[in-house]
Amino acid sequence: MTGPLQHGQIRVRLFAALRERAGWSERSIALTPGQPHPTASDLWWQLELGGTAAKDDGALPASLRVAINQAFASLDQPLQAGDELAFLPPISGG
């Protein structure tokens, strides 16, 4: 687990099968001053979570869910410094 967020960072968390596939559960991403704020989709590709072949067609997994600060959000919502972004695989249960 990473420590406290530094100013200008976003915490990215992966759960379940996504965490297993990537080999990590949490990372801190530094924002670049003067650049547009990234979206969840931007970070998905930046962290190479979809693999390189999928990026060519621009499609993210249809069942992928994201939460920003523990609330479900859109993949294209801009992130702010201090945000926590979670990528969630499909959830099933009974």
PyMOL commands that place a pseudoatom at each C-alpha (Angstrom):
pseudoatom trace, name=CA, resn=MET, resi=1, chain=A, elem=C, hetatm=0, pos=[0.000, 0.000, 0.000]
pseudoatom trace, name=CA, resn=THR, resi=2, chain=A, elem=C, hetatm=0, pos=[1.241, 3.478, -0.711]
pseudoatom trace, name=CA, resn=GLY, resi=3, chain=A, elem=C, hetatm=0, pos=[1.536, 6.183, 1.935]
pseudoatom trace, name=CA, resn=PRO, resi=4, chain=A, elem=C, hetatm=0, pos=[-0.361, 9.446, 2.205]
pseudoatom trace, name=CA, resn=LEU, resi=5, chain=A, elem=C, hetatm=0, pos=[-0.985, 11.330, -1.020]
pseudoatom trace, name=CA, resn=GLN, resi=6, chain=A, elem=C, hetatm=0, pos=[1.336, 14.183, -1.796]
pseudoatom trace, name=CA, resn=HIS, resi=7, chain=A, elem=C, hetatm=0, pos=[-0.070, 17.449, -3.126]
pseudoatom trace, name=CA, resn=GLY, resi=8, chain=A, elem=C, hetatm=0, pos=[-1.021, 17.083, -6.794]
pseudoatom trace, name=CA, resn=GLN, resi=9, chain=A, elem=C, hetatm=0, pos=[-1.572, 13.327, -6.802]
pseudoatom trace, name=CA, resn=ILE, resi=10, chain=A, elem=C, hetatm=0, pos=[-4.405, 10.902, -7.501]
pseudoatom trace, name=CA, resn=ARG, resi=11, chain=A, elem=C, hetatm=0, pos=[-4.647, 7.505, -5.800]
pseudoatom trace, name=CA, resn=VAL, resi=12, chain=A, elem=C, hetatm=0, pos=[-5.598, 4.672, -8.166]
pseudoatom trace, name=CA, resn=ARG, resi=13, chain=A, elem=C, hetatm=0, pos=[-6.929, 1.423, -6.716]
pseudoatom trace, name=CA, resn=LEU, resi=14, chain=A, elem=C, hetatm=0, pos=[-7.663, -1.901, -8.432]
pseudoatom trace, name=CA, resn=PHE, resi=15, chain=A, elem=C, hetatm=0, pos=[-9.950, -4.618, -7.139]
pseudoatom trace, name=CA, resn=ALA, resi=16, chain=A, elem=C, hetatm=0, pos=[-10.460, -8.365, -7.639]
pseudoatom trace, name=CA, resn=ALA, resi=17, chain=A, elem=C, hetatm=0, pos=[-9.496, -9.711, -11.085]
pseudoatom trace, name=CA, resn=LEU, resi=18, chain=A, elem=C, hetatm=0, pos=[-8.120, -6.335, -12.197]
pseudoatom trace, name=CA, resn=ARG, resi=19, chain=A, elem=C, hetatm=0, pos=[-5.716, -6.305, -9.250]
pseudoatom trace, name=CA, resn=GLU, resi=20, chain=A, elem=C, hetatm=0, pos=[-4.659, -9.887, -9.960]
pseudoatom trace, name=CA, resn=ARG, resi=21, chain=A, elem=C, hetatm=0, pos=[-4.055, -9.212, -13.654]
pseudoatom trace, name=CA, resn=ALA, resi=22, chain=A, elem=C, hetatm=0, pos=[-2.068, -6.001, -13.069]
pseudoatom trace, name=CA, resn=GLY, resi=23, chain=A, elem=C, hetatm=0, pos=[-0.073, -7.378, -10.135]
pseudoatom trace, name=CA, resn=TRP, resi=24, chain=A, elem=C, hetatm=0, pos=[-0.674, -4.332, -7.941]
pseudoatom trace, name=CA, resn=SER, resi=25, chain=A, elem=C, hetatm=0, pos=[-3.531, -2.926, -5.886]
pseudoatom trace, name=CA, resn=GLU, resi=26, chain=A, elem=C, hetatm=0, pos=[-2.747, 0.753, -5.423]
pseudoatom trace, name=CA, resn=ARG, resi=27, chain=A, elem=C, hetatm=0, pos=[-0.617, 3.473, -7.000]
pseudoatom trace, name=CA, resn=SER, resi=28, chain=A, elem=C, hetatm=0, pos=[-0.271, 7.223, -6.702]
pseudoatom trace, name=CA, resn=ILE, resi=29, chain=A, elem=C, hetatm=0, pos=[-0.184, 9.205, -9.939]
pseudoatom trace, name=CA, resn=ALA, resi=30, chain=A, elem=C, hetatm=0, pos=[1.280, 12.711, -10.004]
pseudoatom trace, name=CA, resn=LEU, resi=31, chain=A, elem=C, hetatm=0, pos=[-0.616, 15.390, -11.901]
pseudoatom trace, name=CA, resn=THR, resi=32, chain=A, elem=C, hetatm=0, pos=[1.440, 17.482, -14.297]
pseudoatom trace, name=CA, resn=PRO, resi=33, chain=A, elem=C, hetatm=0, pos=[1.019, 21.205, -13.599]
pseudoatom trace, name=CA, resn=GLY, resi=34, chain=A, elem=C, hetatm=0, pos=[-0.403, 23.106, -16.554]
pseudoatom trace, name=CA, resn=GLN, resi=35, chain=A, elem=C, hetatm=0, pos=[-1.840, 19.965, -18.180]
pseudoatom trace, name=CA, resn=PRO, resi=36, chain=A, elem=C, hetatm=0, pos=[-5.542, 19.092, -18.415]
pseudoatom trace, name=CA, resn=HIS, resi=37, chain=A, elem=C, hetatm=0, pos=[-6.774, 16.952, -15.553]
pseudoatom trace, name=CA, resn=PRO, resi=38, chain=A, elem=C, hetatm=0, pos=[-6.884, 13.283, -16.576]
pseudoatom trace, name=CA, resn=THR, resi=39, chain=A, elem=C, hetatm=0, pos=[-10.034, 11.200, -16.670]
pseudoatom trace, name=CA, resn=ALA, resi=40, chain=A, elem=C, hetatm=0, pos=[-10.447, 7.621, -15.476]
pseudoatom trace, name=CA, resn=SER, resi=41, chain=A, elem=C, hetatm=0, pos=[-10.222, 6.546, -19.114]
pseudoatom trace, name=CA, resn=ASP, resi=42, chain=A, elem=C, hetatm=0, pos=[-6.936, 8.445, -19.536]
pseudoatom trace, name=CA, resn=LEU, resi=43, chain=A, elem=C, hetatm=0, pos=[-5.422, 6.707, -16.510]
pseudoatom trace, name=CA, resn=TRP, resi=44, chain=A, elem=C, hetatm=0, pos=[-6.713, 3.294, -17.634]
pseudoatom trace, name=CA, resn=TRP, resi=45, chain=A, elem=C, hetatm=0, pos=[-4.592, 3.615, -20.786]
pseudoatom trace, name=CA, resn=GLN, resi=46, chain=A, elem=C, hetatm=0, pos=[-1.668, 5.412, -19.090]
pseudoatom trace, name=CA, resn=LEU, resi=47, chain=A, elem=C, hetatm=0, pos=[-1.333, 2.523, -16.617]
pseudoatom trace, name=CA, resn=GLU, resi=48, chain=A, elem=C, hetatm=0, pos=[-1.688, 0.006, -19.485]
pseudoatom trace, name=CA, resn=LEU, resi=49, chain=A, elem=C, hetatm=0, pos=[-4.552, -1.770, -17.743]
pseudoatom trace, name=CA, resn=GLY, resi=50, chain=A, elem=C, hetatm=0, pos=[-6.275, -2.624, -21.007]
pseudoatom trace, name=CA, resn=GLY, resi=51, chain=A, elem=C, hetatm=0, pos=[-3.224, -3.904, -22.818]
pseudoatom trace, name=CA, resn=THR, resi=52, chain=A, elem=C, hetatm=0, pos=[-1.873, -2.339, -25.969]
pseudoatom trace, name=CA, resn=ALA, resi=53, chain=A, elem=C, hetatm=0, pos=[-4.073, -4.134, -28.516]
pseudoatom trace, name=CA, resn=ALA, resi=54, chain=A, elem=C, hetatm=0, pos=[-7.324, -2.848, -26.985]
pseudoatom trace, name=CA, resn=LYS, resi=55, chain=A, elem=C, hetatm=0, pos=[-6.070, 0.740, -27.069]
pseudoatom trace, name=CA, resn=ASP, resi=56, chain=A, elem=C, hetatm=0, pos=[-5.869, 0.624, -30.856]
pseudoatom trace, name=CA, resn=ASP, resi=57, chain=A, elem=C, hetatm=0, pos=[-9.649, 0.388, -31.102]
pseudoatom trace, name=CA, resn=GLY, resi=58, chain=A, elem=C, hetatm=0, pos=[-10.170, 2.812, -28.192]
pseudoatom trace, name=CA, resn=ALA, resi=59, chain=A, elem=C, hetatm=0, pos=[-12.628, 0.529, -26.427]
pseudoatom trace, name=CA, resn=LEU, resi=60, chain=A, elem=C, hetatm=0, pos=[-12.658, 0.016, -22.700]
pseudoatom trace, name=CA, resn=PRO, resi=61, chain=A, elem=C, hetatm=0, pos=[-14.301, -3.086, -21.254]
pseudoatom trace, name=CA, resn=ALA, resi=62, chain=A, elem=C, hetatm=0, pos=[-18.068, -2.551, -21.355]
pseudoatom trace, name=CA, resn=SER, resi=63, chain=A, elem=C, hetatm=0, pos=[-18.483, -3.946, -17.848]
pseudoatom trace, name=CA, resn=LEU, resi=64, chain=A, elem=C, hetatm=0, pos=[-15.779, -1.737, -16.287]
pseudoatom trace, name=CA, resn=ARG, resi=65, chain=A, elem=C, hetatm=0, pos=[-17.041, 0.485, -13.464]
pseudoatom trace, name=CA, resn=VAL, resi=66, chain=A, elem=C, hetatm=0, pos=[-15.205, 3.337, -11.811]
pseudoatom trace, name=CA, resn=ALA, resi=67, chain=A, elem=C, hetatm=0, pos=[-15.655, 5.118, -8.533]
pseudoatom trace, name=CA, resn=ILE, resi=68, chain=A, elem=C, hetatm=0, pos=[-14.194, 8.497, -7.663]
pseudoatom trace, name=CA, resn=ASN, resi=69, chain=A, elem=C, hetatm=0, pos=[-13.973, 9.173, -3.949]
pseudoatom trace, name=CA, resn=GLN, resi=70, chain=A, elem=C, hetatm=0, pos=[-16.125, 6.097, -3.302]
pseudoatom trace, name=CA, resn=ALA, resi=71, chain=A, elem=C, hetatm=0, pos=[-19.017, 7.170, -5.546]
pseudoatom trace, name=CA, resn=PHE, resi=72, chain=A, elem=C, hetatm=0, pos=[-19.725, 5.641, -8.968]
pseudoatom trace, name=CA, resn=ALA, resi=73, chain=A, elem=C, hetatm=0, pos=[-18.648, 8.004, -11.726]
pseudoatom trace, name=CA, resn=SER, resi=74, chain=A, elem=C, hetatm=0, pos=[-18.278, 8.346, -15.475]
pseudoatom trace, name=CA, resn=LEU, resi=75, chain=A, elem=C, hetatm=0, pos=[-15.100, 7.223, -17.230]
pseudoatom trace, name=CA, resn=ASP, resi=76, chain=A, elem=C, hetatm=0, pos=[-14.758, 10.723, -18.682]
pseudoatom trace, name=CA, resn=GLN, resi=77, chain=A, elem=C, hetatm=0, pos=[-15.105, 12.710, -15.446]
pseudoatom trace, name=CA, resn=PRO, resi=78, chain=A, elem=C, hetatm=0, pos=[-11.966, 14.834, -14.880]
pseudoatom trace, name=CA, resn=LEU, resi=79, chain=A, elem=C, hetatm=0, pos=[-10.007, 13.923, -11.770]
pseudoatom trace, name=CA, resn=GLN, resi=80, chain=A, elem=C, hetatm=0, pos=[-8.664, 16.423, -9.259]
pseudoatom trace, name=CA, resn=ALA, resi=81, chain=A, elem=C, hetatm=0, pos=[-5.639, 16.355, -6.970]
pseudoatom trace, name=CA, resn=GLY, resi=82, chain=A, elem=C, hetatm=0, pos=[-6.416, 14.279, -3.895]
pseudoatom trace, name=CA, resn=ASP, resi=83, chain=A, elem=C, hetatm=0, pos=[-9.040, 12.114, -5.633]
pseudoatom trace, name=CA, resn=GLU, resi=84, chain=A, elem=C, hetatm=0, pos=[-9.185, 8.370, -5.158]
pseudoatom trace, name=CA, resn=LEU, resi=85, chain=A, elem=C, hetatm=0, pos=[-10.027, 6.488, -8.354]
pseudoatom trace, name=CA, resn=ALA, resi=86, chain=A, elem=C, hetatm=0, pos=[-11.087, 2.851, -8.137]
pseudoatom trace, name=CA, resn=PHE, resi=87, chain=A, elem=C, hetatm=0, pos=[-11.444, 0.530, -11.118]
pseudoatom trace, name=CA, resn=LEU, resi=88, chain=A, elem=C, hetatm=0, pos=[-14.041, -2.150, -10.417]
pseudoatom trace, name=CA, resn=PRO, resi=89, chain=A, elem=C, hetatm=0, pos=[-14.560, -5.361, -12.383]
pseudoatom trace, name=CA, resn=PRO, resi=90, chain=A, elem=C, hetatm=0, pos=[-18.052, -6.772, -12.892]
pseudoatom trace, name=CA, resn=ILE, resi=91, chain=A, elem=C, hetatm=0, pos=[-19.609, -7.748, -9.596]
pseudoatom trace, name=CA, resn=SER, resi=92, chain=A, elem=C, hetatm=0, pos=[-21.832, -10.773, -9.360]
pseudoatom trace, name=CA, resn=GLY, resi=93, chain=A, elem=C, hetatm=0, pos=[-23.468, -12.400, -6.449]
pseudoatom trace, name=CA, resn=GLY, resi=94, chain=A, elem=C, hetatm=0, pos=[-26.550, -13.988, -5.181]
for i in range(1, 94): cmd.bond("trace and resi %d" % i, "trace and resi %d" % (i + 1))
show_as sticks, trace
zoom trace
